[in-house]
Amino acid sequence: MTTLPKLPTPPDRSRRRFCATAAAALAAVPLRAVYDGAAGPAAVNAAVPPLSTTGSDKDGLRSFRVQVPATQLSELRRRIRATRWPDKETVTDRSQGPPLEALQALVGYWGTGYDWRRAEAKLNAFPQFVTAIDGVEMHFIHVRSRHKNTLPLIIVHGWPGSIFEQIKLIAPLVDPTAHGGTAEDAFDVVIPSLPGYGFSSRPAEAGWGSERIGRACDALMKRLGYTQYVAQGGDWGSGIVQAMGRQVSAGLRGIHVNLPATLPQDVAAALAGVGPAPVGLSGEERDVFDTLRASGNNGNRAYVTMMGARPQAVGYGLTDSPAGLAGWMLVHPGFAHWSYGGGPGQSPTRDEVLDNFTLYWLTNTAASAGRIYWENRGANLLSAAAQKTHEISIPVAITVFPQEVYRTPETWARRAFRNLSYFHHAARGGHFAAWEEPQLFSEELRAAFRPLR
């Protein structure tokens, strides 16, 4: 088996030093692919050795490095300058969408002060690869810990997220001794870009729902030589790793989710307007039900309906206008408490959010990423019945974050998952918890998966 470079991680390093050593490790790998800015990963070296002795050239790995042409960055800034803005909203809150003044300030900074090259450097500090799985080129970050007996972990993002959500987790997971943990807590970390997202290629056919993506993620871990591993997911990543749990793949030892499918069938039906409010709910359950109903009545799931029905129609505007892309993504309730980067110490920062938006723009994946809603239409991501949680027998761990769009009661979680191995309410964090609170999120993963080592 070909050995990937191990990342040196001295316990006394700073974040800047970590990036420097990671970049040095990556530099030792022969460059086999670059991002050409148009068609996605473009091979520049046809002689690609497979990682596994059982793989073929077709199924092997190619090293990857992000290098976006300057002309594309100039074109992004040109389009931002040419934005035609609507008139101001007629309310004083976000009930009609992102406020004009706040969005103009964000997009204005995007076109003048934002530096994509810093985002490139963040990604290129880690070993990246692409590999063909089921007809799609999957891009992923893979960092091995220097510690022994590590637990392999695949972390799966959702929409409107990307690998930028999870890269803050890499350091505390692969080098726990430098971040409040012990060597026994170490993980090898794999972070893929979903098909149709980022530097993964865009599927040319329908059928890439949670089930198929789950099988691709499992195939990726097998290709990397891992016979035993665990998986984590948030947002659509939760649906994907739950699908992996249903598929009973050999080697998947357990999953952790932070947006679990635990809504009981009567609750889900009532929220969908096809049944009365359930009787006999506890105080906590009733509070959650009322919060979800109010959120739906306030239009917070309108984007789900539109992308589930007509993602191509939505994609035209998002593909043509950077301001349109930003405005659409900011309707996600995960950004409800985000003050456009204006709050002191706010995480994610303005630049970090723009890293994410720019990745969608430069890879032209706004439409292809949105199709995940269409592919999974009719399968409520929060519904235990729709997500067939009763079919999952492996251990399931759940962390509930206080500003998450859905904060499941433990009673519903235990009804949904027959093997709930870990349940915990975190002190801080919201929908993008890995982005917002990477240290806390890492501690949750250590605790959740410690019994499975």
MOSUL-V778583 format. One record per residue. N is the residue number from 1. SS is DSSP state (H for helix, E for strand, L for the rest). D_LAST is the distance of its C-alpha to the last C-alpha in Angstrom with 2 decimals. Layout:
n ss d_last
N SS D_LAST
N SS D_LAST
//
This chain:
n ss d_last
1 L 23.27
2 L 24.57
3 L 22.48
4 L 22.33
5 L 23.26
6 L 20.74
7 L 21.60
8 L 22.71
9 L 21.61
10 L 23.51
11 L 22.55
12 L 26.16
13 L 26.84
14 L 28.32
15 H 27.57
16 H 30.58
17 H 29.45
18 H 26.05
19 H 28.01
20 H 30.33
21 H 27.75
22 H 26.00
23 H 29.45
24 H 30.15
25 H 27.09
26 H 28.18
27 H 31.73
28 L 30.80
29 L 29.96
30 L 33.12
31 L 34.01
32 L 34.27
33 E 34.71
34 E 36.08
35 E 36.59
36 L 40.26
37 L 40.60
38 L 42.07
39 L 40.33
40 L 36.83
41 E 35.10
42 E 37.89
43 E 37.23
44 L 39.29
45 L 38.25
46 L 38.44
47 L 36.96
48 L 33.28
49 L 31.08
50 L 28.24
51 L 24.70
52 L 23.88
53 L 26.30
54 L 26.56
55 L 27.52
56 L 31.12
57 L 32.91
58 L 32.88
59 L 29.11
60 L 28.37
61 E 27.36
62 E 29.96
63 E 29.47
64 E 30.73
65 E 32.46
66 L 34.16
67 L 37.86
68 L 39.91
69 L 43.67
70 H 45.74
71 H 48.01
72 H 45.35
73 H 44.80
74 H 48.58
75 H 48.80
76 H 46.22
77 H 48.32
78 H 51.48
79 H 50.23
80 H 49.19
81 H 52.70
82 L 54.22
83 L 52.41
84 L 54.81
85 L 53.74
86 L 54.57
87 L 56.37
88 L 54.66
89 L 52.95
90 L 55.15
91 L 52.67
92 L 51.20
93 L 47.55
94 L 45.05
95 L 46.13
96 L 47.86
97 L 45.10
98 L 44.45
99 L 47.57
100 H 49.90
101 H 50.27
102 H 46.57
103 H 45.82
104 H 48.80
105 H 47.62
106 H 44.11
107 H 45.51
108 H 48.21
109 H 45.67
110 H 43.77
111 H 46.98
112 H 48.03
113 L 45.46
114 L 42.12
115 L 40.87
116 H 38.70
117 H 38.43
118 H 36.16
119 H 33.85
120 H 34.04
121 H 33.09
122 H 29.94
123 H 28.81
124 H 30.13
125 L 28.20
126 L 25.09
127 L 24.79
128 E 25.94
129 E 26.56
130 E 28.22
131 E 27.86
132 E 29.77
133 E 27.99
134 L 30.21
135 L 33.19
136 E 31.71
137 E 30.90
138 E 27.54
139 E 27.17
140 E 23.84
141 E 22.42
142 E 19.73
143 E 18.55
144 L 16.30
145 L 15.02
146 L 16.78
147 L 13.81
148 L 12.09
149 L 8.68
150 L 8.36
151 E 6.66
152 E 9.94
153 E 11.47
154 E 14.95
155 E 17.09
156 E 20.26
157 L 23.44
158 L 26.49
159 L 30.22
160 L 31.86
161 L 28.83
162 L 27.68
163 H 25.34
164 H 27.20
165 H 25.34
166 L 21.95
167 H 22.89
168 H 22.87
169 H 19.09
170 H 18.63
171 H 19.51
172 H 17.37
173 H 14.22
174 H 14.82
175 L 16.42
176 H 15.02
177 H 17.05
178 H 20.14
179 L 19.31
180 L 18.49
181 L 14.87
182 L 13.39
183 H 12.33
184 H 8.78
185 H 8.92
186 L 10.17
187 E 10.23
188 E 12.63
189 E 14.86
190 E 17.19
191 E 19.94
192 E 22.57
193 L 26.05
194 L 26.73
195 L 29.57
196 L 32.76
197 L 31.29
198 L 31.72
199 L 31.82
200 L 30.63
201 L 33.68
202 L 35.40
203 L 35.34
204 L 38.89
205 L 38.51
206 L 37.43
207 L 34.38
208 L 31.54
209 L 30.09
210 H 26.55
211 H 26.09
212 H 27.23
213 H 25.38
214 H 22.13
215 H 22.90
216 H 23.73
217 H 20.45
218 H 18.62
219 H 21.20
220 H 20.58
221 H 16.90
222 H 18.07
223 H 20.90
224 L 18.77
225 L 17.32
226 L 13.81
227 L 13.19
228 L 9.74
229 E 9.41
230 E 9.71
231 E 13.16
232 E 15.17
233 E 18.91
234 L 21.93
235 L 25.50
236 H 25.88
237 H 22.33
238 H 21.41
239 H 23.69
240 H 22.30
241 H 18.61
242 H 19.92
243 H 21.98
244 H 19.01
245 H 17.54
246 H 20.96
247 L 21.20
248 L 18.47
249 L 17.61
250 L 15.85
251 L 12.51
252 E 12.05
253 E 9.13
254 E 10.34
255 E 12.83
256 E 14.14
257 E 17.93
258 L 20.58
259 L 23.53
260 L 22.64
261 L 25.11
262 L 25.99
263 E 29.81
264 L 31.39
265 H 34.02
266 H 36.98
267 H 35.83
268 H 35.30
269 H 38.73
270 H 40.43
271 H 39.08
272 L 40.37
273 L 43.75
274 L 43.97
275 L 43.70
276 L 44.54
277 L 42.30
278 L 40.16
279 L 41.37
280 L 39.42
281 L 36.95
282 L 35.67
283 H 36.66
284 H 33.36
285 H 33.39
286 H 37.01
287 H 36.39
288 H 33.75
289 H 36.14
290 H 39.05
291 H 37.16
292 H 36.16
293 H 39.71
294 H 41.28
295 H 39.09
296 H 40.19
297 H 43.78
298 L 43.71
299 L 42.86
300 L 39.35
301 L 38.29
302 H 41.38
303 H 39.57
304 H 37.24
305 H 40.38
306 H 42.09
307 H 39.33
308 H 38.51
309 H 42.19
310 H 43.59
311 H 41.08
312 H 43.59
313 H 46.24
314 H 43.99
315 H 42.94
316 H 46.50
317 H 46.88
318 H 43.42
319 H 44.00
320 H 47.45
321 L 47.10
322 H 44.59
323 H 45.86
324 H 45.39
325 H 41.81
326 H 41.03
327 H 42.95
328 H 41.21
329 H 37.65
330 L 38.47
331 L 39.36
332 L 35.68
333 H 35.07
334 H 32.09
335 H 34.86
336 L 36.89
337 L 36.25
338 L 36.40
339 L 39.70
340 L 40.08
341 L 38.71
342 L 41.46
343 L 39.51
344 L 38.79
345 L 35.19
346 L 34.36
347 L 31.16
348 L 31.26
349 L 34.47
350 H 37.45
351 H 36.62
352 H 33.02
353 H 34.29
354 H 36.93
355 H 34.40
356 H 32.96
357 H 36.45
358 H 37.66
359 H 34.86
360 H 35.98
361 H 39.59
362 H 39.41
363 H 37.43
364 L 39.71
365 L 36.89
366 H 38.11
367 H 39.39
368 H 36.71
369 H 33.92
370 H 35.87
371 H 36.05
372 H 32.54
373 H 34.34
374 H 36.93
375 H 34.47
376 L 32.72
377 L 35.98
378 L 36.38
379 L 32.67
380 L 32.21
381 L 28.90
382 L 28.63
383 E 29.78
384 L 27.46
385 L 30.05
386 L 30.61
387 L 26.95
388 L 26.53
389 H 23.51
390 H 24.33
391 H 23.21
392 L 19.55
393 L 17.60
394 L 13.95
395 E 12.33
396 E 14.31
397 E 14.07
398 E 17.40
399 E 18.87
400 E 22.66
401 L 24.61
402 L 28.13
403 E 30.10
404 L 28.38
405 L 30.91
406 L 29.33
407 L 27.73
408 L 26.57
409 L 27.18
410 H 24.36
411 H 26.75
412 H 26.94
413 H 23.20
414 H 22.77
415 H 25.67
416 H 24.31
417 L 20.74
418 L 20.43
419 L 16.68
420 E 16.54
421 E 13.35
422 E 14.29
423 E 17.80
424 E 19.25
425 E 22.55
426 L 22.41
427 L 25.41
428 L 26.49
429 L 26.34
430 E 27.67
431 L 27.30
432 L 26.39
433 H 23.96
434 H 21.96
435 H 25.43
436 H 26.80
437 L 24.13
438 H 21.55
439 H 20.43
440 H 20.05
441 H 18.37
442 H 15.76
443 H 15.20
444 H 14.82
445 H 12.07
446 H 10.14
447 H 10.87
448 H 10.42
449 H 6.91
450 H 5.66
451 H 5.69
452 H 3.79
453 L 0.00
//
